[in-house]
Amino acid sequence: MKKLTILMLCIATLGLASCKKDTIVQSTPNRTIIFDKPGNAWRLLGGTTNTYFVDLVASEIDNINVQDEGVLVYIATDGTTSTGYFQIPNQAQSYDYDIYTGSIRIYSYGPPPTSTIRIKVVLVAAQNVT
């Protein structure tokens, strides 16, 4: 009986010792870039009467961000205090954007902001599995 108990204890010890915990670590975390753009930074888009744009230069945006990962853009609802944000594109606020390697162009379809606004860009890490 004693031998059977010791044998079971040894088997249980070997079984528990062989378990291994795998920790998954995300190698590239999501990143956030904040821009404060004054009202006079907005430019009229050539050939239109009511579309304005502002360019955000961000060397953090590389070709991998453009091709494989996600880029989210938000505008603060209250200038630069940033107590709230709305995501663009946003048809209610008439904003849209294009992403390029090294920059983002934001469009305003209507009067552009007249005061300084805070723009938050979130680069979402992702892996292309195709």
N, C-alpha and C positions, 0 to 999 in steps of 0.2 A: 504494500500500500504506500509505504514511504517512497519507494523507487518510482512509482507511478506519479506521485505528487511532484517529485523533483523533476521527472521527465516532462510533465506538463508545464511546469514553471520555466524550464529551459526553452521549450518550444515557444511559449508566450513571449519570453524575453527576446529571442531571436526574431520573432515576427514583428515586435514593436521596434526593435533596433533597426530593422531594414526599411522602415517607413522614412520617407524623405519629404520635406516640405519645399515646394517650389514657390519662389517669390517672383512675380512678374513685375518688372520695372519698366515703365514707359521711358524710352530713351530720349525722346524729344517732347518736352511738355508744351502745352498750349502757351502762347505768348500774347500779351496785350500791349498796344502802342496807343498813346494818348496824344492828340493834336489839339491845339487851341488856334482857331483860325479867325482873324478879325473880319468884320463885314466888308472891308475894302479889298480883301483878297479874292473875292468872287469876280469872275470875268464873264462878259457876254460871249456866248458861243457864236462864232461867225455865221452869218446868213440867217440867224433867227432873231426874233424880236422879244422872246420871253423865256429863253433858256440860258441859265448861268452855270458856270462850273468853277470848281476849285481843285487844284492838284495837291495831293499829299505825297511827299517823297519819303519813302521808307525802304532803306537798304535791306531791312529784315525780310522783305517779301522777295523770295527768290523764285526760280522757275518751278521748283517742287511745290511751293505754295500754290502757284497759279495752276499747275497741271494736275496735281494729285490731292492736295489738302484743301481745307476749308478756310475761307476768309469771311468774317462777319463784320459788318460796319454798323455803328450806332451813333446817334446824335443826341446830345443832352437836351432834355426838354426845357431846361432853364439856364441857358447860356453856358457858364463855366462852373456853376455850383455843383452840377452833376448829381442832383438828388434823384433824378430819373432819366431814363434813356428810351428812345424808340429805335427800333431796328429799321434799317433801310435795305431794300427798297420799301417805300411806304407811300402808297397812293394817296392816303389822306393828307400827308404832309408834302406830297409831290417831290420826293427825292428818289434818286437812283444812283448807281455807281458802276464803274468798269474797273477791273483789276488788271494790272500789268506788272511785269517783273520790275521791282523797285519803286512802284508808285500805284496810287489809286486816284481815279478822277471821279469826283462826286458832282452830280447834276442837280440843279434846282429848276423845276418847271414852273416858274412864277417868280415873284420878287425874291431875291436872295436875302439871307439874314443881314440885318444892318448892324448888329453888334457881334462881339466875339462869341463863338460857339465852341463847345468841346466835342470832338469827334473821337470815338473809341473804336479801334480796329483790333479784332481778336483773330489771331492766327491759330487755327485748330489743327493739331497734328493728326495725320492719318497715314495709313500705309496702303498703297495701291496693291490690290490682290488679284488683279486681272492679268 
